Amino acid sequence: MLTREHPELADFLQRSRRLFVLTGAGCSTESGIPAYRDASGEWARKQPVTWQAFSADPLMRKRYWARSMIGWRAFGRAQPNAAHQALAALERQGRLAGLVTQNVDGLHQSAGHRDVIDLHGRLDTVVCLQCSARVLRRHHQKQLEQANPTWLHLAATRAPDGDADLESDEFDQFQVPDCRHCSGTLKPDVVFFGESVPTERVRTALSWLDQADAMLVVGSSLMVYSGYRYARRASERGIPIAALNIGRTRADELLSLKVEASCASALAASIST
């Protein structure tokens, strides 16, 4: 059923029987998770910590985990919004070739989506850099809080991906628990800037795209190549691309359709759940 609000988007979705979906930060902003970039696709804040800095600098790791301990309080409570629900409905209808997300919040799965590639990993899991053991973030959060009781009263503005705008001259005093299995260094199980997306995730996502008859970008500027590559591949194969995103995308010249609107309201109005 077409809608008055976005009939062109509803029509694009209705014509596709095997849709490849790529989602970005704009899909989760209405769940209370801020985005890194502004409407022009530029950084709206300082760039996040890089893999090189996190792995090489113990003080940077303390700073990261201190901010993350505060930021997780809100991030860990985030709930799916109407965009996640609408995309899960498309999957239930059997109309997706696959969904790939650049987000690390797990909200697609929380909405009931089954087949999701978390391109950049998940923040709700922590991994040991030495033995590769994994632990749920909520358990690591308890360890952080128990080891740093004097930090619990601190508050800070929410930042993207579970970060918080916390600054301190005492990050060197923050205690970061080691791996319980081997005493190794723990890292959120996400792809930091400066790291590469695991090859198998990319290979599977491209195979899904090759089976699709259309591509939908939801809430991504595609400024990072790990997402842009799929739009370029779709264009090369003659697969029409629609983008639902407020502001510029790196793939604007490749698009068949662009809708600048709230991801939640536009998808809820365009997809029958």
Steps between C-alpha positions, in 0.01 A plus 500: 500500500645837398506781749445869461816580694753311285322329208823478297672303776199272550491437125873420490458250783191341350675444165791318667463133582863444615620811678853547634497740797794691644439697820707762679489729799189686381300182547568509875499870586132482593593231751711763675840405353680804353668496158858594419425711193287801412266546204790592271674173578775673699611409851266660752747427781854376549575174326476190721805326641697305242615141525861617491452729802294248699743213448820698559415735787391371845382848601280519188345167596425631850342812350294291258365266768428781747291685243340176385406400856301822528360485145386139526230593751290659226631301204424168665137605558432614142194344337414443132301774331248488216776474238635179650148363537409577139814333363434194717152489346653493152710202602196316635331562165792327326590807299862549601815368338675605820559781746843640582545758774787733575360545851630314805187524713326168422165676463405317180522170687308648793222587255481134393723512192671163455748527212720802568865563425643728768765643270688679778426250778291534816564714806318257729793259483859543622791300357847420632779603264721217623284186531190616304267412788175694493283628781169685503542872542252512785730271701803713413300807600451357849873439528575856391257643754629282782859599423419873476235588761607866526418553131140382527358840594636663184271596216575610146321576176422200280735449208487257204548127548471492876762768561449795737650849493688449825830680555728458799856559614486167683445242226829343608324404827222309323528123540429278198449130580706252300375182335397247765639215289849623415539851652511641149374836374127536443346689209140558393420252224467772238704617202682814607604766253829375356390135510369300207158339482541120514518357149222245554249771594582691183481188284161398638358852466612521138339163427173629645524813287561296185168319562306826541284691253529831690701661779373721781734717708349601834661774705853488362707768330719219358807712567683196636613266223382192689145610419555689175643190330152342489344798327780500245458126443125540456552780248750293303248218477209721400315452830286807583586673827273705725633692799299612800735745667492859620783678321769415249627151429818398327289311244255777407591478130429126500152521649174430322306654787585709802262582785613743770280418796495329835590135450245389759203694370575447130544125529205457733284684245639307203514141625198302608575326830 
